[in-house]
Amino acid sequence: AAKAMELDIQFELEYLNMVKWNKELEVVRTAEESNALKKIIGKSIFDLDESELSSKSRIYRRYILGLFYFFQNDLTRSGQEFEKQLDIFAESPHNIETNPMMYLRSLGNKCLMNAKRGRKGSFDKGMLAIQLFDPPTAHGKTYKLYLMYMLKLMSLVEEKNYSGAVAHIEARENSNVEAPNIHSTWYIEWMYVCFNSASAYIGIEDYKHALRFINEFLNKADPRLKQDTYCIARVINLLLHFELDNRDLLEYQLESTQRYLKSRKRLFKFEKAVLQFIRDSLNLPPEDPNTHLFQWLKRELTKIQQTPLEKNVFAYFNFMPWLERKVD
């Protein structure tokens, strides 16, 4: 019993380490980040046979591995780990009573993976499981509603059903249902709502409304949390001002964004390509067509999609549908 309790504590500590990572980054984009994560799951406790572990330790273990593969942008293996974690909850339901919020988040993680992997049937089953779960606290009940809103929005965007996603956003806004301080209470879920809302409006070419959600994120986000999402939001902000033809503002923001990315050491191939595209576009007379620049950017981003680590940037925001429309 003492050994089992000690292992529970060790797994809980590693879980807290992984949650800390989850607050700081969305996906791995450097070899250093990848190696640091591998050190966590390279510890000896992860080599133990599951028969030696309590159900609590096994739940933590699967959660940690699920996040690890998610950071690596390996959505299939991440989804499999969250599915195995939910199997343990089903086998040992007392864990649901002792940790209902982890159970709810685990249901949400499984749905999130299915949304990103385009598994509509599995996504719908997961959403039903969330709907049927009754959290024991008022805070949990409010979180459940926001989680379901976020997941449905993400699913519609991943399906490229942008008009449906916009209707989903506007239905919620018209209902006047809003929990206070969502951006600080449920930061990650709020971040997904901001990005997917922007994606939905970009999908219907309503760049003004898309900019509203990116500005909301940039104005309220903590740059120390999910640092890459903050950096990518600044890049999306540039593209939206480009689409709105705010040339004077764009010239200033272009240099400001480049300095910021460089200071944060987040100026990778993707960011360099987009910044170069905007700089070259600004150098063209307004009446000149820039089709060749869109074609150049599409070739560059296509190459980046084939590059390990670099391709992970598309986990934040899928730029290709927008780019393909512009090229066509």
MARKEDO-73885 format. One line per 3 residues: number of its first residue (from 1); for each residue x, y, z of C-alpha. Coordinates in nm, 4 decimals, decimal comma, always signed. Example, Ala and Ser with C-alpha at 12.3 -4.5 7.8 and 13.67 -1.06 7.14 Angstrom:
1> +1,2300:-0,4500:+0,7800; +1,3670:-0,1060:+0,7140 .
END
This chain:
1> +0,0000:+0,0000:+0,0000; +0,2850:+0,2375:+0,0840; +0,4535:+0,1616:-0,2489 .
4> +0,1276:+0,2214:-0,4381; +0,0766:+0,5509:-0,2577; +0,4328:+0,6589:-0,3381 .
7> +0,3772:+0,5817:-0,7069; +0,0494:+0,7766:-0,7009; +0,2394:+1,0783:-0,5698 .
10> +0,5143:+1,0421:-0,8328; +0,2636:+1,0196:-1,1175; +0,0695:+1,3143:-0,9799 .
13> +0,3894:+1,5218:-0,9764; +0,4681:+1,4289:-1,3377; +0,1078:+1,5102:-1,4268 .
16> +0,1553:+1,8576:-1,2761; +0,4777:+1,8961:-1,4769; +0,2898:+1,8104:-1,7951 .
19> +0,0038:+2,0475:-1,7089; +0,2655:+2,3208:-1,6669; +0,3926:+2,2412:-2,0183 .
22> +0,0354:+2,2510:-2,1442; +0,0033:+2,6070:-2,0162; +0,3254:+2,7177:-2,1833 .
25> +0,3054:+2,5651:-2,5311; +0,0600:+2,4134:-2,7742; +0,2900:+2,1972:-2,9878 .
28> +0,6637:+2,1318:-2,9954; +0,8506:+2,3411:-3,2506; +1,2155:+2,2944:-3,1515 .
31> +1,4402:+1,9954:-3,0828; +1,5111:+2,1373:-2,7358; +1,1416:+2,1358:-2,6460 .
34> +1,1049:+1,7821:-2,7784; +1,4014:+1,6561:-2,5759; +1,2749:+1,8226:-2,2568 .
37> +0,9393:+1,6506:-2,2946; +1,1028:+1,3143:-2,3619; +1,2872:+1,3453:-2,0299 .
40> +0,9531:+1,3468:-1,8479; +0,8232:+1,0241:-1,9999; +1,1726:+0,8731:-1,9968 .
43> +1,1602:+0,8343:-1,6187; +1,1621:+0,4837:-1,4745; +0,8044:+0,4953:-1,3445 .
46> +0,6807:+0,4922:-1,7061; +0,8535:+0,1552:-1,7597; +0,6504:-0,0153:-1,4856 .
49> +0,3942:-0,2742:-1,5837; +0,0389:-0,1460:-1,5450; -0,0403:-0,4377:-1,3130 .
52> +0,1917:-0,2744:-1,0587; -0,0030:+0,0521:-1,0623; -0,3234:+0,1678:-0,8960 .
55> -0,6105:+0,2854:-1,1161; -0,5278:+0,6429:-1,0108; -0,1660:+0,6081:-1,1290 .
58> -0,2795:+0,4479:-1,4551; -0,5192:+0,7371:-1,5191; -0,2416:+0,9902:-1,4614 .
61> -0,0019:+0,7875:-1,6784; -0,2405:+0,7827:-1,9748; -0,3157:+1,1536:-1,9336 .
64> +0,0554:+1,2396:-1,9358; +0,1193:+1,0265:-2,2453; -0,1866:+1,1741:-2,4165 .
67> -0,0527:+1,5252:-2,3652; +0,2992:+1,4188:-2,4685; +0,1823:+1,2905:-2,8064 .
70> -0,0434:+1,5944:-2,8473; +0,2551:+1,8256:-2,8016; +0,4324:+1,6236:-3,0716 .
73> +0,1239:+1,6774:-3,2940; +0,0735:+1,3004:-3,3098; -0,3041:+1,3180:-3,2787 .
76> -0,3631:+0,9470:-3,3423; -0,1454:+0,8249:-3,0548; -0,2653:+1,1076:-2,8316 .
79> -0,6271:+1,0100:-2,8983; -0,5498:+0,6467:-2,8246; -0,4012:+0,7379:-2,4854 .
82> -0,7069:+0,9414:-2,3877; -0,9330:+0,6540:-2,4964; -0,7340:+0,4142:-2,2764 .
85> -0,7583:+0,6599:-1,9900; -1,1372:+0,6697:-2,0223; -1,1403:+0,2869:-2,0232 .
88> -0,9708:+0,2957:-1,6811; -1,2321:+0,5418:-1,5544; -1,5021:+0,2993:-1,6749 .
91> -1,3329:+0,0019:-1,5029; -1,2800:+0,1941:-1,1771; -1,5661:+0,4477:-1,1585 .
94> -1,4763:+0,5612:-0,8066; -1,2107:+0,7768:-0,9769; -1,4892:+0,9732:-1,1472 .
97> -1,6340:+1,0598:-0,8063; -1,2955:+1,1584:-0,6590; -1,1786:+1,3580:-0,9645 .
100> -1,4823:+1,4622:-1,1732; -1,3070:+1,7560:-1,3445; -1,0243:+1,5354:-1,4737 .
103> -1,2861:+1,2941:-1,6049; -1,4718:+1,5772:-1,7794; -1,1480:+1,7106:-1,9296 .
106> -1,0588:+1,3588:-2,0442; -1,3932:+1,3317:-2,2248; -1,3177:+1,6701:-2,3786 .
109> -0,9667:+1,5678:-2,4846; -1,1010:+1,2592:-2,6596; -1,3580:+1,4723:-2,8448 .
112> -1,0933:+1,7267:-2,9365; -0,8738:+1,4573:-3,0921; -1,1678:+1,3139:-3,2846 .
115> -1,2617:+1,6603:-3,4124; -0,9076:+1,7250:-3,5344; -0,8878:+1,3759:-3,6898 .
118> -1,2228:+1,4121:-3,8664; -1,3830:+1,1172:-3,6844; -1,7391:+1,2489:-3,6874 .
121> -1,9111:+0,9410:-3,5419; -1,6668:+0,9108:-3,2518; -1,6880:+1,2862:-3,1931 .
124> -2,0679:+1,2750:-3,1688; -2,0549:+0,9822:-2,9221; -1,8043:+1,1732:-2,7103 .
127> -2,0209:+1,4847:-2,7089; -2,3166:+1,2752:-2,5942; -2,1057:+1,1358:-2,3076 .
130> -2,0186:+1,4915:-2,1997; -2,3821:+1,5963:-2,2240; -2,4936:+1,3054:-2,0050 .
133> -2,2260:+1,3659:-1,7391; -2,3525:+1,5733:-1,4462; -2,0661:+1,7541:-1,2670 .
136> -2,1246:+1,7830:-0,8931; -2,0505:+2,1584:-0,8669; -2,1932:+2,4727:-1,0272 .
139> -1,8429:+2,5561:-1,1532; -1,8206:+2,2151:-1,3222; -2,1631:+2,2543:-1,4810 .
142> -2,0682:+2,5935:-1,6304; -1,7383:+2,4526:-1,7540; -1,9223:+2,1647:-1,9227 .
145> -2,1381:+2,4070:-2,1227; -1,8353:+2,6097:-2,2359; -1,6409:+2,2933:-2,3199 .
148> -1,9254:+2,1673:-2,5395; -1,9515:+2,5055:-2,7121; -1,5765:+2,5060:-2,7836 .
151> -1,5709:+2,1481:-2,9122; -1,8711:+2,1966:-3,1435; -1,7129:+2,5111:-3,2867 .
154> -1,3836:+2,3309:-3,3451; -1,5604:+2,0380:-3,5124; -1,7458:+2,2687:-3,7557 .
157> -1,4239:+2,4518:-3,8468; -1,2323:+2,1264:-3,8976; -1,5142:+2,0129:-4,1304 .
160> -1,4754:+2,3467:-4,3171; -1,8408:+2,4182:-4,2395; -1,7590:+2,7840:-4,1851 .
163> -2,1137:+2,9160:-4,2233; -2,2320:+2,6601:-3,9665; -1,9511:+2,7664:-3,7320 .
166> -2,0486:+3,1346:-3,7682; -2,4129:+3,0471:-3,6924; -2,2907:+2,8562:-3,3828 .
169> -2,0919:+3,1615:-3,2663; -2,3750:+3,4067:-3,3253; -2,6347:+3,1837:-3,1572 .
172> -2,4264:+3,1862:-2,8392; -2,3642:+3,5607:-2,8570; -2,7357:+3,6264:-2,8971 .
175> -2,8153:+3,4083:-2,5950; -2,6172:+3,6405:-2,3640; -2,4762:+3,3360:-2,1815 .
178> -2,1257:+3,4190:-2,0644; -1,9257:+3,3117:-1,7620; -1,7086:+3,5872:-1,6088 .
181> -1,3323:+3,5918:-1,6731; -1,3330:+3,2908:-1,9067; -0,9929:+3,3924:-2,0439 .
184> -0,8344:+3,3492:-1,7004; -1,0519:+3,0649:-1,5676; -1,0388:+2,8332:-1,8707 .
187> -0,7501:+2,9783:-2,0688; -0,6887:+2,6891:-2,3081; -1,0551:+2,6427:-2,3974 .
190> -1,0958:+3,0193:-2,4458; -0,7880:+3,0219:-2,6704; -0,9432:+2,7533:-2,8930 .
193> -1,2658:+2,9542:-2,9129; -1,0790:+3,2675:-3,0236; -0,8754:+3,0874:-3,2919 .
196> -1,1646:+2,8823:-3,4263; -1,3943:+3,1854:-3,4289; -1,1360:+3,3730:-3,6351 .
199> -1,1034:+3,0692:-3,8643; -1,4815:+3,0571:-3,9155; -1,5026:+3,4211:-4,0232 .
202> -1,1932:+3,3918:-4,2411; -1,3654:+3,0941:-4,4033; -1,6576:+3,3149:-4,5118 .
205> -1,4139:+3,5994:-4,5974; -1,5448:+3,8263:-4,3221; -1,2037:+3,9522:-4,2171 .
208> -1,3358:+4,2344:-4,0009; -1,5130:+3,9941:-3,7636; -1,2148:+3,7567:-3,7722 .
211> -0,9924:+4,0449:-3,6607; -1,2261:+4,1093:-3,3682; -1,1551:+3,7627:-3,2235 .
214> -0,7806:+3,7805:-3,2855; -0,7739:+4,1217:-3,1157; -0,9692:+3,9799:-2,8227 .
217> -0,7056:+3,7110:-2,7849; -0,4090:+3,9497:-2,8195; -0,5635:+4,2001:-2,5754 .
220> -0,6514:+3,9480:-2,3038; -0,3970:+3,6678:-2,3501; -0,0983:+3,6260:-2,1225 .
223> +0,2078:+3,6131:-2,3541; +0,3767:+3,3797:-2,1025; +0,1042:+3,1176:-2,1500 .
226> +0,0861:+2,9190:-2,4728; +0,3640:+3,1398:-2,6087; +0,3422:+3,0019:-2,9604 .
229> -0,0293:+3,0717:-2,9870; +0,0351:+3,4345:-2,8940; +0,3074:+3,4573:-3,1588 .
232> +0,0901:+3,2925:-3,4253; -0,1985:+3,5245:-3,3340; +0,0290:+3,8182:-3,4146 .
235> +0,1033:+3,6641:-3,7543; -0,2694:+3,6075:-3,8224; -0,3289:+3,9677:-3,7165 .
238> -0,0914:+4,0798:-3,9945; -0,2706:+3,8680:-4,2551; -0,6080:+4,0106:-4,1543 .
241> -0,4841:+4,3695:-4,1781; -0,3389:+4,2719:-4,5164; -0,6802:+4,1455:-4,6298 .
244> -0,8455:+4,4639:-4,5015; -0,5849:+4,6704:-4,6925; -0,4732:+4,8588:-4,3812 .
247> -0,1392:+4,9371:-4,5416; -0,0273:+5,2183:-4,3092; -0,0973:+5,0164:-3,9954 .
250> +0,0504:+4,7048:-4,1520; +0,3909:+4,8618:-4,2152; +0,4299:+4,9440:-3,8461 .
253> +0,2920:+4,6126:-3,7208; +0,5130:+4,4148:-3,9580; +0,8317:+4,5471:-3,8005 .
256> +0,6882:+4,5273:-3,4499; +0,5871:+4,1622:-3,4995; +0,9252:+4,0671:-3,6430 .
259> +1,1060:+4,2228:-3,3454; +0,8733:+4,0466:-3,1023; +0,9136:+3,7043:-3,2647 .
262> +1,2894:+3,7463:-3,2779; +1,3066:+3,8487:-2,9109; +1,1047:+3,5382:-2,8162 .
265> +1,3148:+3,3133:-3,0421; +0,9993:+3,2073:-3,2290; +1,0985:+3,3268:-3,5760 .
268> +1,0838:+2,9974:-3,7670; +1,0507:+2,9204:-4,1378; +0,6742:+2,9667:-4,1362 .
271> +0,6871:+3,3070:-3,9690; +0,9698:+3,4215:-4,1969; +0,7737:+3,3171:-4,5070 .
274> +0,4560:+3,5036:-4,4053; +0,6476:+3,8165:-4,3040; +0,8386:+3,8112:-4,6332 .
277> +0,5126:+3,7700:-4,8270; +0,3597:+4,0754:-4,6567; +0,6758:+4,2831:-4,6993 .
280> +0,6946:+4,2017:-5,0720; +0,3222:+4,2751:-5,1132; +0,3622:+4,6159:-4,9495 .
283> +0,6440:+4,6951:-5,1903; +0,4118:+4,6457:-5,4871; +0,2024:+4,9407:-5,6097 .
286> -0,1598:+4,8968:-5,4860; -0,2883:+4,8504:-5,8395; -0,0420:+4,5695:-5,9249 .
289> -0,1700:+4,2083:-5,8924; +0,0135:+4,0007:-5,6325; -0,0975:+3,6567:-5,7560 .
292> +0,2647:+3,5461:-5,7990; +0,3321:+3,6245:-5,4312; +0,0383:+3,4103:-5,3182 .
295> +0,1700:+3,1301:-5,5396; +0,5168:+3,1710:-5,3851; +0,3722:+3,1596:-5,0310 .
298> +0,1701:+2,8486:-5,1129; +0,4850:+2,6721:-5,2382; +0,6753:+2,7734:-4,9245 .
301> +0,4030:+2,6605:-4,6840; +0,3588:+2,3342:-4,8741; +0,7296:+2,2630:-4,8180 .
304> +0,6992:+2,3578:-4,4507; +0,4109:+2,1104:-4,4119; +0,6550:+1,8327:-4,5046 .
307> +0,9179:+1,9372:-4,2488; +0,9247:+1,7705:-3,9034; +0,8615:+2,0155:-3,6173 .
310> +0,8101:+2,3068:-3,8597; +0,4832:+2,1531:-3,9810; +0,3452:+2,1652:-3,6249 .
313> +0,2549:+2,5312:-3,6744; -0,0531:+2,4182:-3,8687; -0,1903:+2,2676:-3,5479 .
316> -0,2726:+2,6231:-3,4348; -0,4413:+2,7454:-3,7497; -0,4865:+2,5898:-4,0946 .
319> -0,3637:+2,8577:-4,3326; -0,3923:+2,6431:-4,6462; -0,7690:+2,6756:-4,7196 .
322> -0,7353:+3,0576:-4,7075; -0,4252:+3,0455:-4,9260; -0,5770:+2,8076:-5,1777 .
325> -0,8768:+3,0399:-5,2209; -0,6432:+3,3316:-5,2824; -0,4379:+3,1394:-5,5406 .
328> -0,7511:+3,0144:-5,7183 .
END
